[in-house]
Amino acid sequence: MSLKLSKKIIVWGKIVVLVVLVAYIAHVIRNQNFNWGVVQQQVRTVRQPGKWAIALLLLTPVNWGFEALKWQILLQRLDRVTFWSAYQGVLAGVSLGFALPAQLGDTAGRVLSLRTNRASAVGASLVSGGMQFYVALVFGAFAWMHHLASLPDRNTSAGRLLLAVLLILSALGIVFGMIRRPLIGWLERKVRNRTFATYWTIAGQYTNQEIGWALMAATLRYVIFSTQFYLALRLLGIDLPLDIAASGIGLVFLVKTMTPAFNLLSDLGVREAASLWVFAPFAIPAPVLLMATLTLWLTNVLMPVLVGLIWVWKLKWTAE
């Protein structure tokens, strides 16, 4: 009877998760207000918009494919999962991460997709997220440097101080990579609660080659979703010089990455606000820019979330 009750709880828990996620998706879309007249007028100026839209859509599975590849590389220390299994775990994490704060949902989706070594997989998920954070930080630092050089009005003492901080943090990332093993060993000796130590010891077990391959996958993923942002801008008729667009996109992703998600809006509101500030000097109509960010969100977040709902349903809530 106890087993039957636990199964019923799991089934109803899955149903609740699915209903909440679908309801929230409808809520977000319904609350987006745009001046469609300005947007439609802008879109009419675009020559062959279909090519930008098709390229944007085709890169979506590639984007999450590189994330799955990175996850697969980091899991090799724990379990020899296939690329497709890693892909399913990533999509399940995207769906859960859509509604849960910070990295909680993403980590839960990935870990629950595994049958064994779930405690260590939490550490692997944190390493994966940390790598993507670091890549965004490094690219964001150079993007901010270019932004200051392009816009003298923003090249203030505060702006230069921020640049210095970003460059120092980028350098500290290299230092951490060099001393990660002795540092983790020291933490293991100092921390009394061995339960929590299980989550981070995996970070010290990776070889430099494994870290290098995972970082390469993270970098390629960054390039892909930055390209998607550029395609979304072109689809809405926003044709900026490539270097200006690249630095602006790098700054938007830097803000999005460094801003914790405290609410259920995922990164949608953060991306919109950052885009409006970053591209403000270039006189882009706000409705058009907001539509570009929403288009990117629809293709790069909402679509994977909907697909990931399939794998949320198939998650195993208990380990073997």
N, C-alpha and C positions, 0 to 999 in steps of 0.2 A: 504493500500500500504506500509505503514511504517512497519507493521508486516511482510509482505511478504519479504521486503528488509532485515530485520533483520534475518529472517530464512535463506535467501540465503547467507548472510554473514557468519552465523554460519556453514552452510554446507561447503562452500568453505574454511572456516578457518580449519575445520576438515580435509578436503582433503589436504590442504597445510601441516598441521602437520604430517599427515601420510606419504606424499611423502618425506618430509624432513627427518623424522626418518628412513624410509627405505633406502633412498639415503645415509644417514650417516653410517648406518650399513654396507652397501656395501663398502663405502670408507674406513672404519676402517679395515675391513677384507682384502681388497686389498693391504693395506699398511703395512701389517705384513710380515717382511722378516725373514726367519729362514733357518738354515742349516739343511735341512731335512735329509741328510745322517747321521749326528750325532744322530739326534732324532730317526730315524728308527733303527739304530744300538742299541741304548739304550733300545728301546721298546722291541726288540727281546730277551733281557735278562730277561724280566718280566715273571714270571710264572702265568698263568691264569689271564691275564690282564682284562678279561671280568668281573670278580667279583668286581674289583676296579671300573670299569666304571659303572656297574649297581648300585653299592652302591652310587656312586657319583650322578648319575641321580635321584635315588629314594629320596635322601635327599633334592633335590632342592625344591619340593613343601612343605616339612616339614620346611625348613628354612624360606620361606616366609609365611608359616602358622603361625609360632610363631610371626612373625612381624604383621600379621593380627590380631592375638589374642591380642597382646599388644595394637594395634590400637583400637580394639573393647572395651577393658577394659577402655581405656582413653576416649572413646566416650560415655560411659554410662551416664556421667554427662550431655550430650547434647541430645542424641538420642539413643533409644534402637535398634541399628542396629544389624542385624544378623552377624554371623561369615562370611558367604559367601559374604555379602555386604561389610564387612570390607576388605575381601580378594580382591574383585574387585577394591576397592578404592586404596589399596596398589599397585596392579599391574598397575593400571592406573598411579599412581605416579612414579613407576619405569620407565615406558615408557617415560613420560614427563621429568623425572629427568635425563634420558639418554642424552638429548640434551640441557637442560637448566642448568645454573650454580648453584652451591651450592645446597641449599635445595628448591630452587624456584619451580622446576618442580615436585619434590616429594610432596611438600605441595599443589601445585595447583591440582595435580591429585586426592589427597585424599579429598580436600575440595570441588572440583567441583563434586565429586561423591555423595555428600550430597545434600539434598533438602532444609534444614533449618539450622540455627545456624552456618553459614559459618564463620563469624568473630571469634567466639569462637573456632571453629574447627581449625583455623590457630594456635591458642595458643596450642591446644591439639597436633597438629602435631609437634610444636616446642618442647613440653615436650617429645614426643615420640623420636624425634631425639636426644634430650639432654640425655635421658636415655641410648640410644645405645652408644652415645659418652662416657658417664661415665663408662659404663661397659668395653668398649674397653680401656679406660684410666687405669682402675684398673688392668685389666689383663695385659695390656701392661707394667705397672710399675713392676709387678712381673716377667714378661718375660724379661725385661731389667736387672733386678737384677740377674736372672739366667744366662743371656747372659754374663754379666760381670764376674760372677764367673766361667763360663766355658771357657772364652777366656781372659787370663791375659793381652794379648796385647791391648785389648780394655778397660781394667779396669784402665783408666786414671783419672786424676782429673776432666776433663770435663765430662767423663762418669759418675763419682760419683755425680757430680753436677746435671746432668740431672736426675739421679735417685732420688735425693733429691727433685727436682722440681716436678717430677711425683708423689712422695709419698705425698708431700704437697697438690698438686691439688686433689689427691684422698681423703685426709682428709677434704679439703674444701668442697668437694661434700657432705660429711656427714653433715657438719655444715650447708650448704645451705638447705639441706633437713629438718633440725631441725628448722630453722628460716624462712622458705620460706613464711609462712603466714603473720607474722608481717612485713617482708620485702616487700611483694607485697602490703600490706595495706599502708605502708609508701609511696611506689611509686604511688599508686592511689591518695594519698593526695597531692603529690608534682607535678605530671604531669598534666599540664593544658589541654592537648589534650586528651579528653576522648575516641576518636576514637581508638587510639593506646592502651589505657588501656584495651580495650575489648579483645585484643589479649593475654594478659598475666594474666588476673584475674582468668582464669580457673585453672591456676597452683596452686593457693591458695585454691581452692575448693575441691581438692582431699583429701580423707582421707588417713591416713598412711597405711591402709589395701589395698586401691586401688593402691597406689604407690608401695607397696610391691609386689602385684601380677604382676603389669606391669614390675617392675624390674626383677622379676623371669622370665617372658616371654622373656625379653631382654637378660638375661643371658643364657637361654636355646638356644635362637637363636644364640648367640655368639658361644656356644659350637658346635652347628650344623654346622655353616659355617666354623669353624676352623677344624672340622672333615673332611669337604669336601676338604679343602686345603690339608690336610694330604693324603686323598684318591687320589687327583690329583698328588701329589708327588709320591706315590706308583705306580700309573698307568704308570708313566714315568720312573720307575725303580730307583727312589731316595729313598733309604732305610736308613734313619738316625735314631739314637737312639730316642726313643719317647720323652724324655725330651728336647733334642736338637731341634727336629722338633717342639714341642709345643711352646718353647720359641721363636723360629724363626718366627713361624706363628703369635704369639702374637705381635711381633715387626712389622711385615709387616702390620697387621691390625691397629696397633697404628699409624704408619706413614700415612696410607691411610685415617684414620679417622681424623687426625689432619691437613691434607693438604687440603686446600680449592680447590674446582674444578673450576678453572678459565676458562677452555676451554671445548671443546666438546668431549674430550677424556674420559670423565667420570673418573673412577678410574683406568683405564687399565694401562696407562703409569706410574702412581704412584706405583701401585702394582708391576710392573715389576722392576722398579728402586730400590724399597725397597728390593725386594727379592734378586736381584743381590748383593746388599751390605751386607745384613744380612747373606746370605749363602755363601758368598765369601770364608771364611776360610775353607770350607769343600770340596773344589775342585770339585764342581758340574759343569759340562759343561754348559756354558751360554745358548746355544740353547735349551738344555733339560729343564733347569729351566724356561726359557721364555715360552716354550711350556706348561709346567705345569701350569703357571699362566694364560696363554691364555685359556687352557682347563677349568680352574676354572671359568674364565670370560664368556666363551661360555655357560657353563651349569648354572651358578648361576646368570648371568646378562642378557646375550643376549636372552636366552630362555624365561625368564619372561618378557623381553621387548617386544618380538614378541607376546606373549600371551596377554600382557597388551594393545597392540594396539587395540584389540577388545573393551576393556572397555574405551579407549580414545575416540573412535568413539561414545560411548553411554553416554559420560559425558553431564551433563546438565549445560549449561553456565549461565543460569539465575536461581536464587533461587526462591523458592515459597514464 
